[in-house]
Amino acid sequence: MLGEILHKILKKRNIPHTSTDRYLLNIWRRAVGPQIAAQTHPDALKRGSLFVRVSAPAWLHQLQFMKEEILGRINELAGKEEVRHLFLTIGELPIPPSVTEGNAPPVPPLSPLPVHDRNMIQNSLAAVRDTELREILERVMMKEINHRRQREKRKAPGK
């Protein structure tokens, strides 16, 4: 009885209260990056379905297009096919703990992209009217292209 009350209080205040919750938050943040993680909150993982709250309709719309990529990244980080479906809903997000400069993780520098990649990103984001969202998506796309190139270099024979 006391455990149920504590569980409800912690859940109401959006405080992770099990190792699974912390694990889920950690994987989600690593999979989507800090900008998207700031606009989303994974609620639960049930029978291979991940339920995530999103802060605004624009974010929900853009993340719908990224579902497969996000699922792939989550499963890659988890090291297994743990998540098969991603369900996004608009909802209120918990207030994130403040990050002090001393605790903020360093952001690794991105390699400059070739002109054709930069043009592809610009063309892909031309329809996004929200400036902040467009900038965030541009950084995410640049980061993903850089990560793919790094993986390709590591997998290339003779290197």
GIWOVEN-V891315 format. One record per residue. N is the residue number from 1. D_CENTER is the distance of its C-alpha to the mean C-alpha in Angstrom with 2 decimals. Layout:
BEGIN
n=N d_center=D_CENTER
n=N d_center=D_CENTER
END
This chain:
BEGIN
n=1 d_center=35.10
n=2 d_center=33.98
n=3 d_center=30.82
n=4 d_center=29.99
n=5 d_center=30.61
n=6 d_center=28.45
n=7 d_center=25.61
n=8 d_center=25.97
n=9 d_center=26.18
n=10 d_center=23.08
n=11 d_center=21.10
n=12 d_center=22.61
n=13 d_center=21.53
n=14 d_center=17.95
n=15 d_center=18.78
n=16 d_center=17.38
n=17 d_center=20.65
n=18 d_center=20.39
n=19 d_center=19.19
n=20 d_center=17.09
n=21 d_center=15.27
n=22 d_center=14.62
n=23 d_center=13.67
n=24 d_center=11.16
n=25 d_center=9.61
n=26 d_center=9.81
n=27 d_center=8.40
n=28 d_center=5.25
n=29 d_center=5.08
n=30 d_center=6.44
n=31 d_center=4.69
n=32 d_center=1.89
n=33 d_center=4.81
n=34 d_center=7.04
n=35 d_center=7.76
n=36 d_center=5.12
n=37 d_center=4.96
n=38 d_center=8.63
n=39 d_center=9.01
n=40 d_center=7.75
n=41 d_center=9.13
n=42 d_center=9.45
n=43 d_center=13.24
n=44 d_center=14.67
n=45 d_center=14.90
n=46 d_center=18.30
n=47 d_center=20.11
n=48 d_center=17.24
n=49 d_center=15.54
n=50 d_center=12.28
n=51 d_center=12.78
n=52 d_center=10.21
n=53 d_center=11.72
n=54 d_center=10.92
n=55 d_center=13.05
n=56 d_center=14.96
n=57 d_center=16.27
n=58 d_center=15.27
n=59 d_center=11.53
n=60 d_center=12.30
n=61 d_center=14.39
n=62 d_center=12.14
n=63 d_center=9.26
n=64 d_center=12.32
n=65 d_center=13.03
n=66 d_center=9.81
n=67 d_center=10.12
n=68 d_center=12.06
n=69 d_center=10.05
n=70 d_center=6.90
n=71 d_center=9.75
n=72 d_center=11.41
n=73 d_center=8.93
n=74 d_center=8.67
n=75 d_center=12.42
n=76 d_center=13.08
n=77 d_center=11.76
n=78 d_center=13.65
n=79 d_center=16.59
n=80 d_center=17.50
n=81 d_center=17.01
n=82 d_center=15.91
n=83 d_center=13.81
n=84 d_center=15.70
n=85 d_center=14.66
n=86 d_center=11.81
n=87 d_center=13.41
n=88 d_center=12.14
n=89 d_center=14.62
n=90 d_center=15.39
n=91 d_center=16.24
n=92 d_center=16.83
n=93 d_center=14.24
n=94 d_center=15.65
n=95 d_center=16.77
n=96 d_center=14.75
n=97 d_center=17.15
n=98 d_center=18.48
n=99 d_center=17.65
n=100 d_center=20.88
n=101 d_center=21.30
n=102 d_center=22.68
n=103 d_center=19.67
n=104 d_center=17.00
n=105 d_center=15.77
n=106 d_center=17.28
n=107 d_center=15.45
n=108 d_center=16.91
n=109 d_center=18.85
n=110 d_center=18.05
n=111 d_center=21.00
n=112 d_center=22.65
n=113 d_center=22.02
n=114 d_center=25.08
n=115 d_center=26.33
n=116 d_center=25.63
n=117 d_center=21.87
n=118 d_center=21.82
n=119 d_center=23.93
n=120 d_center=21.73
n=121 d_center=18.70
n=122 d_center=21.07
n=123 d_center=22.53
n=124 d_center=19.26
n=125 d_center=18.30
n=126 d_center=21.90
n=127 d_center=21.54
n=128 d_center=18.79
n=129 d_center=21.07
n=130 d_center=18.89
n=131 d_center=19.24
n=132 d_center=16.40
n=133 d_center=13.88
n=134 d_center=15.66
n=135 d_center=15.46
n=136 d_center=11.71
n=137 d_center=11.39
n=138 d_center=14.21
n=139 d_center=12.68
n=140 d_center=9.59
n=141 d_center=12.38
n=142 d_center=14.64
n=143 d_center=12.42
n=144 d_center=11.90
n=145 d_center=15.66
n=146 d_center=16.54
n=147 d_center=14.81
n=148 d_center=16.59
n=149 d_center=19.78
n=150 d_center=19.67
n=151 d_center=19.30
n=152 d_center=22.14
n=153 d_center=24.27
n=154 d_center=23.96
n=155 d_center=24.92
n=156 d_center=27.73
n=157 d_center=31.15
n=158 d_center=33.32
n=159 d_center=30.69
END
